[in-house]
Amino acid sequence: MKIIKTILSLIALVAAALGAAQAAGAVHWNPALVDLLTGGATVLGTFGIVPLTLTMAEHRACAAIATFAAALVTAHATGAIPGAPKVFNVVAVGAALLSVLGRWDAPATVPPAPPAAA
């Protein structure tokens, strides 16, 4: 399961790199395609690994912001929201990075250590 979670986080980070390259002008793909790829990868990233130890509320806040931003970027890709593609590429990059920190499910709990013998 850890391998799958790692792959999901890597997909989100690769999509963030693609969005950054598109925003910087290094890649000249269709902006709508980049928005859709980054938006989808952002949602996948919320189910990946957890690189930092945050509280569950912080994980969920990051996931909520990332998911909302992915929805905005996807709406822009479909033409529902007007705006400059570079701006939405930057938003998508931030969302993908937040998705790696975000988590919807509860993290695995470590069982308590047995009491020390007296």
Chimera marker file (.cmm) of the C-alpha trace (Angstrom):
<marker_set name="trace">
<marker id="1" x="0.000" y="0.000" z="0.000" r="1" g="1" b="0" radius="0.5"/>
<marker id="2" x="2.887" y="2.361" z="0.753" r="1" g="1" b="0" radius="0.5"/>
<marker id="3" x="4.160" y="1.935" z="-2.812" r="1" g="1" b="0" radius="0.5"/>
<marker id="4" x="0.782" y="2.970" z="-4.235" r="1" g="1" b="0" radius="0.5"/>
<marker id="5" x="0.636" y="5.998" z="-1.917" r="1" g="1" b="0" radius="0.5"/>
<marker id="6" x="4.153" y="6.991" z="-2.945" r="1" g="1" b="0" radius="0.5"/>
<marker id="7" x="3.216" y="6.716" z="-6.633" r="1" g="1" b="0" radius="0.5"/>
<marker id="8" x="0.123" y="8.905" z="-6.092" r="1" g="1" b="0" radius="0.5"/>
<marker id="9" x="2.229" y="11.590" z="-4.428" r="1" g="1" b="0" radius="0.5"/>
<marker id="10" x="4.826" y="11.407" z="-7.194" r="1" g="1" b="0" radius="0.5"/>
<marker id="11" x="2.104" y="11.832" z="-9.827" r="1" g="1" b="0" radius="0.5"/>
<marker id="12" x="0.966" y="15.005" z="-8.039" r="1" g="1" b="0" radius="0.5"/>
<marker id="13" x="4.520" y="16.329" z="-7.888" r="1" g="1" b="0" radius="0.5"/>
<marker id="14" x="5.190" y="15.567" z="-11.566" r="1" g="1" b="0" radius="0.5"/>
<marker id="15" x="1.963" y="17.372" z="-12.461" r="1" g="1" b="0" radius="0.5"/>
<marker id="16" x="3.098" y="20.321" z="-10.331" r="1" g="1" b="0" radius="0.5"/>
<marker id="17" x="6.378" y="20.387" z="-12.241" r="1" g="1" b="0" radius="0.5"/>
<marker id="18" x="4.474" y="20.282" z="-15.536" r="1" g="1" b="0" radius="0.5"/>
<marker id="19" x="2.275" y="23.177" z="-14.416" r="1" g="1" b="0" radius="0.5"/>
<marker id="20" x="5.326" y="25.181" z="-13.318" r="1" g="1" b="0" radius="0.5"/>
<marker id="21" x="7.050" y="24.523" z="-16.635" r="1" g="1" b="0" radius="0.5"/>
<marker id="22" x="3.907" y="25.601" z="-18.498" r="1" g="1" b="0" radius="0.5"/>
<marker id="23" x="3.601" y="28.783" z="-16.428" r="1" g="1" b="0" radius="0.5"/>
<marker id="24" x="7.284" y="29.598" z="-17.004" r="1" g="1" b="0" radius="0.5"/>
<marker id="25" x="6.912" y="29.123" z="-20.741" r="1" g="1" b="0" radius="0.5"/>
<marker id="26" x="9.270" y="26.138" z="-20.963" r="1" g="1" b="0" radius="0.5"/>
<marker id="27" x="6.466" y="23.840" z="-22.179" r="1" g="1" b="0" radius="0.5"/>
<marker id="28" x="3.981" y="24.919" z="-24.818" r="1" g="1" b="0" radius="0.5"/>
<marker id="29" x="1.171" y="22.422" z="-24.370" r="1" g="1" b="0" radius="0.5"/>
<marker id="30" x="-2.503" y="23.249" z="-24.518" r="1" g="1" b="0" radius="0.5"/>
<marker id="31" x="-3.154" y="25.131" z="-21.229" r="1" g="1" b="0" radius="0.5"/>
<marker id="32" x="-6.506" y="23.393" z="-20.782" r="1" g="1" b="0" radius="0.5"/>
<marker id="33" x="-4.809" y="19.983" z="-20.985" r="1" g="1" b="0" radius="0.5"/>
<marker id="34" x="-2.203" y="20.997" z="-18.423" r="1" g="1" b="0" radius="0.5"/>
<marker id="35" x="-4.967" y="22.332" z="-16.138" r="1" g="1" b="0" radius="0.5"/>
<marker id="36" x="-6.904" y="19.076" z="-16.406" r="1" g="1" b="0" radius="0.5"/>
<marker id="37" x="-3.838" y="16.920" z="-15.773" r="1" g="1" b="0" radius="0.5"/>
<marker id="38" x="-2.760" y="19.001" z="-12.808" r="1" g="1" b="0" radius="0.5"/>
<marker id="39" x="-6.282" y="19.140" z="-11.359" r="1" g="1" b="0" radius="0.5"/>
<marker id="40" x="-6.688" y="15.369" z="-11.555" r="1" g="1" b="0" radius="0.5"/>
<marker id="41" x="-3.243" y="14.728" z="-10.129" r="1" g="1" b="0" radius="0.5"/>
<marker id="42" x="-4.002" y="17.099" z="-7.257" r="1" g="1" b="0" radius="0.5"/>
<marker id="43" x="-6.968" y="15.033" z="-6.172" r="1" g="1" b="0" radius="0.5"/>
<marker id="44" x="-4.873" y="11.852" z="-6.438" r="1" g="1" b="0" radius="0.5"/>
<marker id="45" x="-2.160" y="13.465" z="-4.328" r="1" g="1" b="0" radius="0.5"/>
<marker id="46" x="-4.489" y="13.749" z="-1.324" r="1" g="1" b="0" radius="0.5"/>
<marker id="47" x="-4.435" y="9.956" z="-1.074" r="1" g="1" b="0" radius="0.5"/>
<marker id="48" x="-0.639" y="9.670" z="-1.213" r="1" g="1" b="0" radius="0.5"/>
<marker id="49" x="2.041" y="9.548" z="1.438" r="1" g="1" b="0" radius="0.5"/>
<marker id="50" x="2.321" y="12.037" z="4.279" r="1" g="1" b="0" radius="0.5"/>
<marker id="51" x="5.813" y="13.585" z="4.252" r="1" g="1" b="0" radius="0.5"/>
<marker id="52" x="5.310" y="15.871" z="7.257" r="1" g="1" b="0" radius="0.5"/>
<marker id="53" x="3.720" y="15.269" z="10.621" r="1" g="1" b="0" radius="0.5"/>
<marker id="54" x="0.756" y="17.618" z="10.921" r="1" g="1" b="0" radius="0.5"/>
<marker id="55" x="-2.412" y="17.452" z="12.953" r="1" g="1" b="0" radius="0.5"/>
<marker id="56" x="-5.411" y="15.835" z="11.305" r="1" g="1" b="0" radius="0.5"/>
<marker id="57" x="-7.076" y="19.259" z="11.078" r="1" g="1" b="0" radius="0.5"/>
<marker id="58" x="-4.043" y="20.643" z="9.240" r="1" g="1" b="0" radius="0.5"/>
<marker id="59" x="-3.974" y="17.665" z="6.870" r="1" g="1" b="0" radius="0.5"/>
<marker id="60" x="-7.649" y="18.114" z="6.097" r="1" g="1" b="0" radius="0.5"/>
<marker id="61" x="-7.273" y="21.880" z="5.643" r="1" g="1" b="0" radius="0.5"/>
<marker id="62" x="-4.484" y="21.307" z="3.102" r="1" g="1" b="0" radius="0.5"/>
<marker id="63" x="-6.593" y="18.674" z="1.322" r="1" g="1" b="0" radius="0.5"/>
<marker id="64" x="-9.649" y="20.955" z="1.280" r="1" g="1" b="0" radius="0.5"/>
<marker id="65" x="-7.720" y="23.897" z="-0.160" r="1" g="1" b="0" radius="0.5"/>
<marker id="66" x="-6.045" y="21.635" z="-2.726" r="1" g="1" b="0" radius="0.5"/>
<marker id="67" x="-9.336" y="20.078" z="-3.794" r="1" g="1" b="0" radius="0.5"/>
<marker id="68" x="-11.061" y="23.474" z="-4.079" r="1" g="1" b="0" radius="0.5"/>
<marker id="69" x="-8.160" y="24.858" z="-6.127" r="1" g="1" b="0" radius="0.5"/>
<marker id="70" x="-8.231" y="21.756" z="-8.354" r="1" g="1" b="0" radius="0.5"/>
<marker id="71" x="-11.925" y="22.368" z="-8.958" r="1" g="1" b="0" radius="0.5"/>
<marker id="72" x="-11.208" y="25.997" z="-9.922" r="1" g="1" b="0" radius="0.5"/>
<marker id="73" x="-8.408" y="24.964" z="-12.271" r="1" g="1" b="0" radius="0.5"/>
<marker id="74" x="-10.594" y="22.299" z="-13.871" r="1" g="1" b="0" radius="0.5"/>
<marker id="75" x="-13.432" y="24.803" z="-14.294" r="1" g="1" b="0" radius="0.5"/>
<marker id="76" x="-10.978" y="27.143" z="-15.994" r="1" g="1" b="0" radius="0.5"/>
<marker id="77" x="-9.849" y="24.322" z="-18.282" r="1" g="1" b="0" radius="0.5"/>
<marker id="78" x="-13.437" y="23.716" z="-19.381" r="1" g="1" b="0" radius="0.5"/>
<marker id="79" x="-13.964" y="27.418" z="-20.052" r="1" g="1" b="0" radius="0.5"/>
<marker id="80" x="-16.419" y="28.019" z="-17.205" r="1" g="1" b="0" radius="0.5"/>
<marker id="81" x="-14.071" y="30.513" z="-15.519" r="1" g="1" b="0" radius="0.5"/>
<marker id="82" x="-12.217" y="33.075" z="-17.651" r="1" g="1" b="0" radius="0.5"/>
<marker id="83" x="-8.688" y="34.089" z="-16.837" r="1" g="1" b="0" radius="0.5"/>
<marker id="84" x="-5.056" y="33.935" z="-17.821" r="1" g="1" b="0" radius="0.5"/>
<marker id="85" x="-3.781" y="30.369" z="-18.196" r="1" g="1" b="0" radius="0.5"/>
<marker id="86" x="-0.507" y="31.220" z="-16.436" r="1" g="1" b="0" radius="0.5"/>
<marker id="87" x="-2.368" y="32.311" z="-13.315" r="1" g="1" b="0" radius="0.5"/>
<marker id="88" x="-4.305" y="29.065" z="-13.201" r="1" g="1" b="0" radius="0.5"/>
<marker id="89" x="-1.099" y="27.089" z="-13.830" r="1" g="1" b="0" radius="0.5"/>
<marker id="90" x="0.407" y="28.715" z="-10.732" r="1" g="1" b="0" radius="0.5"/>
<marker id="91" x="-2.748" y="27.945" z="-8.727" r="1" g="1" b="0" radius="0.5"/>
<marker id="92" x="-2.573" y="24.347" z="-9.950" r="1" g="1" b="0" radius="0.5"/>
<marker id="93" x="1.052" y="24.030" z="-8.856" r="1" g="1" b="0" radius="0.5"/>
<marker id="94" x="0.196" y="25.277" z="-5.370" r="1" g="1" b="0" radius="0.5"/>
<marker id="95" x="-2.761" y="22.921" z="-5.190" r="1" g="1" b="0" radius="0.5"/>
<marker id="96" x="-0.665" y="19.932" z="-6.233" r="1" g="1" b="0" radius="0.5"/>
<marker id="97" x="1.931" y="20.725" z="-3.583" r="1" g="1" b="0" radius="0.5"/>
<marker id="98" x="-0.757" y="21.151" z="-0.918" r="1" g="1" b="0" radius="0.5"/>
<marker id="99" x="-2.325" y="17.861" z="-1.958" r="1" g="1" b="0" radius="0.5"/>
<marker id="100" x="0.822" y="16.004" z="-0.957" r="1" g="1" b="0" radius="0.5"/>
<marker id="101" x="0.526" y="17.511" z="2.528" r="1" g="1" b="0" radius="0.5"/>
<marker id="102" x="-3.234" y="17.009" z="2.648" r="1" g="1" b="0" radius="0.5"/>
<marker id="103" x="-5.047" y="13.938" z="3.820" r="1" g="1" b="0" radius="0.5"/>
<marker id="104" x="-8.736" y="13.081" z="3.959" r="1" g="1" b="0" radius="0.5"/>
<marker id="105" x="-8.470" y="9.724" z="5.693" r="1" g="1" b="0" radius="0.5"/>
<marker id="106" x="-7.259" y="9.282" z="9.233" r="1" g="1" b="0" radius="0.5"/>
<marker id="107" x="-3.581" y="8.329" z="9.480" r="1" g="1" b="0" radius="0.5"/>
<marker id="108" x="-2.652" y="4.921" z="10.759" r="1" g="1" b="0" radius="0.5"/>
<marker id="109" x="-2.293" y="4.917" z="14.513" r="1" g="1" b="0" radius="0.5"/>
<marker id="110" x="0.635" y="3.289" z="16.205" r="1" g="1" b="0" radius="0.5"/>
<marker id="111" x="-0.426" y="0.850" z="18.918" r="1" g="1" b="0" radius="0.5"/>
<marker id="112" x="0.606" y="1.975" z="22.405" r="1" g="1" b="0" radius="0.5"/>
<marker id="113" x="3.674" y="0.378" z="23.928" r="1" g="1" b="0" radius="0.5"/>
<marker id="114" x="3.017" y="-2.191" z="26.640" r="1" g="1" b="0" radius="0.5"/>
<marker id="115" x="3.403" y="-0.868" z="30.185" r="1" g="1" b="0" radius="0.5"/>
<marker id="116" x="6.851" y="-1.214" z="31.694" r="1" g="1" b="0" radius="0.5"/>
<marker id="117" x="7.241" y="-4.007" z="34.216" r="1" g="1" b="0" radius="0.5"/>
<marker id="118" x="7.789" y="-2.726" z="37.727" r="1" g="1" b="0" radius="0.5"/>
<link id1="1" id2="2" r="1" g="1" b="0" radius="0.2"/>
<link id1="2" id2="3" r="1" g="1" b="0" radius="0.2"/>
<link id1="3" id2="4" r="1" g="1" b="0" radius="0.2"/>
<link id1="4" id2="5" r="1" g="1" b="0" radius="0.2"/>
<link id1="5" id2="6" r="1" g="1" b="0" radius="0.2"/>
<link id1="6" id2="7" r="1" g="1" b="0" radius="0.2"/>
<link id1="7" id2="8" r="1" g="1" b="0" radius="0.2"/>
<link id1="8" id2="9" r="1" g="1" b="0" radius="0.2"/>
<link id1="9" id2="10" r="1" g="1" b="0" radius="0.2"/>
<link id1="10" id2="11" r="1" g="1" b="0" radius="0.2"/>
<link id1="11" id2="12" r="1" g="1" b="0" radius="0.2"/>
<link id1="12" id2="13" r="1" g="1" b="0" radius="0.2"/>
<link id1="13" id2="14" r="1" g="1" b="0" radius="0.2"/>
<link id1="14" id2="15" r="1" g="1" b="0" radius="0.2"/>
<link id1="15" id2="16" r="1" g="1" b="0" radius="0.2"/>
<link id1="16" id2="17" r="1" g="1" b="0" radius="0.2"/>
<link id1="17" id2="18" r="1" g="1" b="0" radius="0.2"/>
<link id1="18" id2="19" r="1" g="1" b="0" radius="0.2"/>
<link id1="19" id2="20" r="1" g="1" b="0" radius="0.2"/>
<link id1="20" id2="21" r="1" g="1" b="0" radius="0.2"/>
<link id1="21" id2="22" r="1" g="1" b="0" radius="0.2"/>
<link id1="22" id2="23" r="1" g="1" b="0" radius="0.2"/>
<link id1="23" id2="24" r="1" g="1" b="0" radius="0.2"/>
<link id1="24" id2="25" r="1" g="1" b="0" radius="0.2"/>
<link id1="25" id2="26" r="1" g="1" b="0" radius="0.2"/>
<link id1="26" id2="27" r="1" g="1" b="0" radius="0.2"/>
<link id1="27" id2="28" r="1" g="1" b="0" radius="0.2"/>
<link id1="28" id2="29" r="1" g="1" b="0" radius="0.2"/>
<link id1="29" id2="30" r="1" g="1" b="0" radius="0.2"/>
<link id1="30" id2="31" r="1" g="1" b="0" radius="0.2"/>
<link id1="31" id2="32" r="1" g="1" b="0" radius="0.2"/>
<link id1="32" id2="33" r="1" g="1" b="0" radius="0.2"/>
<link id1="33" id2="34" r="1" g="1" b="0" radius="0.2"/>
<link id1="34" id2="35" r="1" g="1" b="0" radius="0.2"/>
<link id1="35" id2="36" r="1" g="1" b="0" radius="0.2"/>
<link id1="36" id2="37" r="1" g="1" b="0" radius="0.2"/>
<link id1="37" id2="38" r="1" g="1" b="0" radius="0.2"/>
<link id1="38" id2="39" r="1" g="1" b="0" radius="0.2"/>
<link id1="39" id2="40" r="1" g="1" b="0" radius="0.2"/>
<link id1="40" id2="41" r="1" g="1" b="0" radius="0.2"/>
<link id1="41" id2="42" r="1" g="1" b="0" radius="0.2"/>
<link id1="42" id2="43" r="1" g="1" b="0" radius="0.2"/>
<link id1="43" id2="44" r="1" g="1" b="0" radius="0.2"/>
<link id1="44" id2="45" r="1" g="1" b="0" radius="0.2"/>
<link id1="45" id2="46" r="1" g="1" b="0" radius="0.2"/>
<link id1="46" id2="47" r="1" g="1" b="0" radius="0.2"/>
<link id1="47" id2="48" r="1" g="1" b="0" radius="0.2"/>
<link id1="48" id2="49" r="1" g="1" b="0" radius="0.2"/>
<link id1="49" id2="50" r="1" g="1" b="0" radius="0.2"/>
<link id1="50" id2="51" r="1" g="1" b="0" radius="0.2"/>
<link id1="51" id2="52" r="1" g="1" b="0" radius="0.2"/>
<link id1="52" id2="53" r="1" g="1" b="0" radius="0.2"/>
<link id1="53" id2="54" r="1" g="1" b="0" radius="0.2"/>
<link id1="54" id2="55" r="1" g="1" b="0" radius="0.2"/>
<link id1="55" id2="56" r="1" g="1" b="0" radius="0.2"/>
<link id1="56" id2="57" r="1" g="1" b="0" radius="0.2"/>
<link id1="57" id2="58" r="1" g="1" b="0" radius="0.2"/>
<link id1="58" id2="59" r="1" g="1" b="0" radius="0.2"/>
<link id1="59" id2="60" r="1" g="1" b="0" radius="0.2"/>
<link id1="60" id2="61" r="1" g="1" b="0" radius="0.2"/>
<link id1="61" id2="62" r="1" g="1" b="0" radius="0.2"/>
<link id1="62" id2="63" r="1" g="1" b="0" radius="0.2"/>
<link id1="63" id2="64" r="1" g="1" b="0" radius="0.2"/>
<link id1="64" id2="65" r="1" g="1" b="0" radius="0.2"/>
<link id1="65" id2="66" r="1" g="1" b="0" radius="0.2"/>
<link id1="66" id2="67" r="1" g="1" b="0" radius="0.2"/>
<link id1="67" id2="68" r="1" g="1" b="0" radius="0.2"/>
<link id1="68" id2="69" r="1" g="1" b="0" radius="0.2"/>
<link id1="69" id2="70" r="1" g="1" b="0" radius="0.2"/>
<link id1="70" id2="71" r="1" g="1" b="0" radius="0.2"/>
<link id1="71" id2="72" r="1" g="1" b="0" radius="0.2"/>
<link id1="72" id2="73" r="1" g="1" b="0" radius="0.2"/>
<link id1="73" id2="74" r="1" g="1" b="0" radius="0.2"/>
<link id1="74" id2="75" r="1" g="1" b="0" radius="0.2"/>
<link id1="75" id2="76" r="1" g="1" b="0" radius="0.2"/>
<link id1="76" id2="77" r="1" g="1" b="0" radius="0.2"/>
<link id1="77" id2="78" r="1" g="1" b="0" radius="0.2"/>
<link id1="78" id2="79" r="1" g="1" b="0" radius="0.2"/>
<link id1="79" id2="80" r="1" g="1" b="0" radius="0.2"/>
<link id1="80" id2="81" r="1" g="1" b="0" radius="0.2"/>
<link id1="81" id2="82" r="1" g="1" b="0" radius="0.2"/>
<link id1="82" id2="83" r="1" g="1" b="0" radius="0.2"/>
<link id1="83" id2="84" r="1" g="1" b="0" radius="0.2"/>
<link id1="84" id2="85" r="1" g="1" b="0" radius="0.2"/>
<link id1="85" id2="86" r="1" g="1" b="0" radius="0.2"/>
<link id1="86" id2="87" r="1" g="1" b="0" radius="0.2"/>
<link id1="87" id2="88" r="1" g="1" b="0" radius="0.2"/>
<link id1="88" id2="89" r="1" g="1" b="0" radius="0.2"/>
<link id1="89" id2="90" r="1" g="1" b="0" radius="0.2"/>
<link id1="90" id2="91" r="1" g="1" b="0" radius="0.2"/>
<link id1="91" id2="92" r="1" g="1" b="0" radius="0.2"/>
<link id1="92" id2="93" r="1" g="1" b="0" radius="0.2"/>
<link id1="93" id2="94" r="1" g="1" b="0" radius="0.2"/>
<link id1="94" id2="95" r="1" g="1" b="0" radius="0.2"/>
<link id1="95" id2="96" r="1" g="1" b="0" radius="0.2"/>
<link id1="96" id2="97" r="1" g="1" b="0" radius="0.2"/>
<link id1="97" id2="98" r="1" g="1" b="0" radius="0.2"/>
<link id1="98" id2="99" r="1" g="1" b="0" radius="0.2"/>
<link id1="99" id2="100" r="1" g="1" b="0" radius="0.2"/>
<link id1="100" id2="101" r="1" g="1" b="0" radius="0.2"/>
<link id1="101" id2="102" r="1" g="1" b="0" radius="0.2"/>
<link id1="102" id2="103" r="1" g="1" b="0" radius="0.2"/>
<link id1="103" id2="104" r="1" g="1" b="0" radius="0.2"/>
<link id1="104" id2="105" r="1" g="1" b="0" radius="0.2"/>
<link id1="105" id2="106" r="1" g="1" b="0" radius="0.2"/>
<link id1="106" id2="107" r="1" g="1" b="0" radius="0.2"/>
<link id1="107" id2="108" r="1" g="1" b="0" radius="0.2"/>
<link id1="108" id2="109" r="1" g="1" b="0" radius="0.2"/>
<link id1="109" id2="110" r="1" g="1" b="0" radius="0.2"/>
<link id1="110" id2="111" r="1" g="1" b="0" radius="0.2"/>
<link id1="111" id2="112" r="1" g="1" b="0" radius="0.2"/>
<link id1="112" id2="113" r="1" g="1" b="0" radius="0.2"/>
<link id1="113" id2="114" r="1" g="1" b="0" radius="0.2"/>
<link id1="114" id2="115" r="1" g="1" b="0" radius="0.2"/>
<link id1="115" id2="116" r="1" g="1" b="0" radius="0.2"/>
<link id1="116" id2="117" r="1" g="1" b="0" radius="0.2"/>
<link id1="117" id2="118" r="1" g="1" b="0" radius="0.2"/>
</marker_set>
